[in-house]
Amino acid sequence: WLVPGVTARMSRPRFLTAMAVSAAVCEGLEDLIAKDGVTPAYLVFEWLLVEAFARSAAREDVLRTPGIDKARSARESQIPMSATVYLKTPTVFGFHGVYRRLAVATDIVDADVRLGENGYRLLKIWEREQGLDCFVEGKSGYGLRGVIRAAVEAGLAEGYVNRSAAWKGWLFFTHNHIPSMTGKNESEFLRGLMVDERGETRGELFRLLGKQRGARGADDTDEAAIARTLIGAASRELATRLRAIFAFERFGVAIETAFDLLRYLSSQNKTKPLAARVYTSDSTVVKIAARVPELLAKAARSLALAPQKVALEFGQVESAFVAVKTANELYTALLERHALVQKEKLPEGKREWFERAADEGVLVRTLYRLDMRPELHDVWNRPYRLQALRSFRHDLEEAR
């Protein structure tokens, strides 16, 4: 909602170009699945790229490449890249998975990872800048594009990467796809996609983050601090969204602090159940309980204009705490909400973090003990993509 199309794991915009190249190489192979029964063509292309980085790219040049650690481990073990050695859920955590949402939103590829109109335009800029004329327009089975496509086809047939150290395709990836070496014109085109007005507040935030340089708090890694430096110059729409996040986080942090205090106080009680009265007499718990009605009401008002999915999810949280006014009511609401959340986890629910005692006390399970007392704070507990957008800006500005 705040940064449409961007997820927290994004940081290197050049993977959007890699997705466009992958779509061109794999044209016509989209419906094929590898011998392993699970891997599509675009993931075989991803295996090749990430293995190339693991083979010879400088570590500082490929920082935050999804799957790079798995590829390095495979190289050290001399095991070919395949579904068994790569990421467990590559369609989510590989670079195609991480960047697909934004690539689709900007028409670089479509939902089926086929090349989009902007993807084609990006490729034409990239090939000229990289000195790879006719990579896009040349016949798919010939030239450098044919070399890479043949490796993808072999990977599909075998279910793993079977190229030797002498294969010239490795140089294609390390010379033309390094995340830290985006071309100037390529960067300019990607920047244009980021500030496109169809991206709603994404473009405005991208521009404001550029103006933020030198401002107080501009170098802070805390997204709440970053947002405070932006809100004064934000449009009405962006300011509304930022204020909604501030309101939600104040409520969310308060509830989560109360929950962590329950873990902490129970941990301090060693092997004995923590009596409810001990928890409800804690001064911070009493303070939080007294603030819940106000914080909840402000969050509800601020999220009234949020997308329906967000409003519905918040409604579930709201219903769990709407009656809380005292520490005793907070204690009951926390345990009931936690039990419900654990019960609804797939596939068959999860065990609660607390054992219940006969006198309504609780004993935190060993895995969830907390030995440092939590305190209320004004840092956001959830990522809101400002750091991802800032990282995008850094890479694109470096190229320019």
N, C-alpha and C positions, 0 to 999 in steps of 0.2 A: 504493500500500500504506500509506503514512504518512497521506495526506490523501485518502481515497477520493472520487472524482468531481471533484477539483480538478486543473487543469493549471497549469503554470508561467506561461502567458500570461494567465491570468485576473487581474483586479484590480478591476473595477467591477461589483458585484452587480446594479445596475439593468438590465444587459443581459438578465438573466433575465426581468424584467418585459417588456422589449421583445420577447423571444421569445414570451411568452404573448400579447401584443397581436398580434404577427404571425400566430400560429396562429389567433386569432379572426378576423382580417381575411381570412386566406387559406383559411378553412374551405370545403371543396368544390373548391378549386383545387389541392390537393396533388399530383394526378397529372398536372398540365399542365406542359409545358415551353415556354419562350419561343420566339419565331421564330428566335433564334440557335441553337437546337438543344441548348442545354446548361443554361440557367438556369431553375430552378424558381421558383414563386411567392414562396416565403419570401425568396429572394435579391433579387427585385425590391423587396419591402418593405424589405430591408436597404439597397439602393441609395438608396431614397427617404429613409430615416432618415439615412444618412451624408451624403447630399448636403445635406439640410436643415441638419445641423450645420456643414458646410463653407460654406454660404451665409451664415449669420447668428449662429451660436453663438459665444460668447467662447471663445477657445482654452483658457483655464484650466478652463473648465467641462466640456470634452469630452476632457481628457487621457486617453490610453491607449484611445481609441476605435479598434478595429480598422478599417483601411481609410481613415482620415480623411485621410492624406497623399495617397492616390490620388484621393480625392474633391476635395481642394483643387486638385490639379494639373489635374484635369478642368475645374473651374470657371475656373481661370486661363486655360486654353486654349479655353474656351467649347465644350467637347465634352460631349455628353450622357452621363450615366452608363450604362455598358453593360458587358458581359463583357469587351470588349477594353480598356477603360480601368481597370477595377476590378482587384482582386487576381487573380493567376494561379491560385491555388487557394483561392477564397473559401469552399469547404465545409470548409476546414481553418483558414484564417487570418482569415476574416470573423467577426463576432461570433456568428453562428449556429454556425460551426465551432468557435470557441474555447470557447463556453459550453455547447455541446450536451451534452457528457458529464455535466455537473453538472445541467443542466435535466432530462435523462432520469432521472438518479439520484434527483432530488427530485420527480419526477412533475409537473413543470411542462409538459413536452411528452413525447410518446413518441418512439420511434426514427424515426418517419416525420414528426416535427415537427407532429403533431396535438396539440391541447390536452389536457392531463392534468387530473386532479381538482384537484391543488394549483395548477395554472395557472389554472383557473377561479376558485378561491377568491382567488388573488392578484389577478386581474383585477377582481373585485368590490370588493376593498379599494381598488385603484388608481383605479377609475372614481369611486368616492365621494369619495376624497381629492382628485382632480383636478377635481371638479365636472363629470364627464362621465356623468351618469346615463343609463342605457339604452344605453351604448356596447356592452355585451356582449349584452344581451337584445333590443335593437332589431333590426329586420329588416336583414339583411346589406346590402341595396342602398340603405338610407336613412340619413339623418343623417351624422354625421362618419365613422362607420365605413364608410358607403357611399362617401363621398368618397375615402377612402384605398383602399378595395377597387377602385374604378373606376380609380385610378391604377395599381394592381398589374395589373389586367386589361389596361390599355393598354400597360403595360411588357411584358407577356407577348406581346401581339399585335405590337408593334413591335420588341421586342428591345432597347429602350433607354428611359430616362426621358424623357417628352415633356411635362412640366408647366412652365408659364411662371413667371416670378418672382412674378406676382400670385396664384398658386394658394394657397388658404387652407390646404392640407394641410401646407405648410412650417411654419406656426405650430403645428400639432398636434404635430409632432416636437420643436420647440425649446421649447415650453411644457410638454410632458408627458413628455419622455423624457431630459432632460439627466442624464447619469450622476451629477453632483455634487448633484442636487436630489431625491433620493429622499424620498418622503413619510414622515412619522413612522410611520404605521400600516403602510404598505408595508414600511418598514424592519423593523418588529417581526415581520412575517410572514416575511420573508426570513431574519431572524435565527433564527426558530424552525426553519426548514428546515435551516439550517446546524448547529444543535445537536441535531437529531433523532438519537436513539440508533441508528436504522437506518444512519446514516452512519459507524458504528464510531468510529474514533479522530478523525475529522474534528471532531465536536462537542466532544470533550474538548480538542483542541488550540485550537479557537476560544475556549473558555472560558479556558483557561490563558493564551492570549495577552493576554486582557483583564487578568488578574491580574499580568501581567509588567510593567506600567507602573511605571516608577521603579526597576525592578530593574537591577542592574549588567549592562550588555550589552544592555539592552532596546532601545536605539536603534541598535544595530549592524546593518548591512545584511548581515553574514555569517550565513548560516543555521545554521552550526555553532555560532556564539556564541549565537544565539537558542535553539537546542536545549539547550545546556548550562544555560541559565537555567530550562528547563522540566522537565528530566528528573527533578529531585529531587521534584517534586510530581506526576509522572505516575503513572497506574495501571500495574499490572504489564504489561498488554498494550502500552500505548503505550511504556513504558520499554524493553520488549523490541525493539520496532520501531526506536526511536531508537538503541539500542545496536548493532543490526544495521547501521544506516546508518553509524554511526561506524566500525565494524569494516571494512565494505566500502570506505569512503572512504579509510581509512588505507592499505589495500592498493592501491586504485585510484590514489591520489595518488602513491604510491611508484613504481608501474609507469609512470604517465604522466610523472613527473619523469625517470625513467631514459630513456624514449623521447625526451623533449625535450632531454635532455643529449646524446643521439646527434645530434640535429639541430644543437644548438649547437656541439658540438665539430667536427662536419663543416663547419659554416659558418665557424668560425675557421680551418679548414685551407684556405680559399679554394677554388681550382680543383683541388686535389689530393685524391685519395681519402683518407679517414681510415682509418688502419690499425686493425684490431681491437684490437691490443695497447695503443694509445693510449687507446681508450675503456675497456677493461677495467682499466686501471691508474689511472683517475680515482678519487679517494678517495670521492666521493659515490656513484659507481656501485658500488664495492666495499661500501660501507655498505648500500646498498639491497639488493644481492644477498644479503648475509648475513641481512637481515631478511625476505626474501620468504617462506621457509618458515613462520615464525611468523605473519606478517601474513595469509598465505593460509589457514592453518589456522583462525585466529580468525574470518576472514570466512566461511569455509565452515560453521563451527559456528553462527555467528549467523544465517546465511541458511537454515538447515535448516528453519525453520518458515515461510519466506516462501512466497508463492503459487507454484504449479508453474512458471509461465512465468518468474518471476524465477530460481528455482532452476535451471531448464534453461539459461537464458542465462548464469548465473554458472558453471555446469558447463563450458561451452565455454571460458571464460576460465581457469578452474581447471586444466583439462587442458593448457592451453598453458604454464603456469608451475609445475606441480606438481613438476617435476624440477629446478627452479632452486635451486642452492645457492651457485654461484660467479658471478663477474662474466662469465666466458666463457660460461657456460650462460645467463645473463641476456641477453647480447648476441645469441646464437643464437635464443633464445625470442622476443625482441622483433621481430626481423626476420621470423621465420616467422609470428608472429601477425599482424603488419602486412600481410604478403603475402596471407594468407588473408582478412583483412578486406577488403582492396582487391579481391581476386578475386571475392568474394561480393556486391559492390555491383552493383545493377541499373542498366541492363539487361544490360550486357555486361562488367561488371567495370571497375575503375579502375586506372590506372597507379600503381605504387608511388612513394613520395616519395623514394626513394633509387635511385641507379644503383649497381650492384654492380661492384666491381673484381676483377681476377683473383686478387689476394692476399687475398681475403675482406674487403677494406676496402669502404667505402661513400662515396658522394658525394651529399649532399643536393641535390635539385633546387631551382632558384632560388626558386620559389614558396613553398617550405617552409623556407627558411633561418630561423634564429633567432639574433639578435645579442645577446640578453641572457641571461646564464647563469641557468637555472632553479634554484630551491632547494626543498627539501622544506618543506611548510607544513601547517598543520592546518585550512585552509579547505576546505570541500566543493567539489569540481569540478563537481558536477551540482546542478541545482535540485531541491529537495524540497517545493516548494509552500508553505513557511512564509511566505515574503514575500507570495505571493498571498493567503493566508488573512489575513495581517495587514492587507493593503490592503482586503480585504472588511470587516474589523472597523472600520477607520477610516471608511469610507463610511457604514456602518450606524450607527455611534456618532454621527457628525456629524448624521445625520438625527434620531436620538433626542434 
